[in-house]
């Protein structure tokens, strides 16, 4: 999911991590679509969620 700030060339990607069973959002990061942003999403997860997390992707380059 993405939006822009001020003009379309300033895209900001919305990264979400959801609990499959409860549909609760357990992690969130807003920023670029980079490996660094993916790492920030990972670090936003609680420790217990990181231990059993499974990642799914849209296969777009990070």
N, C-alpha and C positions, 0 to 999 in steps of 0.2 A: 504494500500500500504506500502511496506517496502523495505529497502535496507540494506546494511551492510557497516561497516567502517573498512577496514583493513582485517578482517576475518569474516566468517559467524556467529560466535558466538556473535558478536557485532552488533546485529540487531538494526536498528533505524526505528521506525514507523513514517509514514508521515500522520498526521491528517489534514484533510481539512474540512472546512465548506463552503458550496456553497449556493448562492441565487438560489432558484428553478426557478424563472422566467428569470433572466438574465444570469445564469450559472457563475456569477462572484464569485471568491473565496473571501470570507469575513473574513475568519479566517484560521490560519495555526499554527501548532505546530509540531516540529520534536523531537522525543524522544522515551521513552519506551512505552509499552502498559500497562499502569497502570491507576488507578483512578486519581492519581496526574497529569498525562499527559492529561487526559480527562478534568480535571479542568483547566489546562493551556490553552487548546484549547478554552474552554468556555470563559476564561478571555481575549483571543485574539480577541473576537468578539466585534464589536462596540456596544454601549449600546442599540441602536435602534434594532439591530439584535437580541440581547439577549431577548428583550421583546416579540418577536413574533416567536422565534426559535422553531423548531420541530426537535427532534433527531431521527435518524434511525441508527440501529446497525446491525452488522453481527452476533450478539449473541455470539461472542467469549468472553471469560472472559477478563475483563480489567486488 
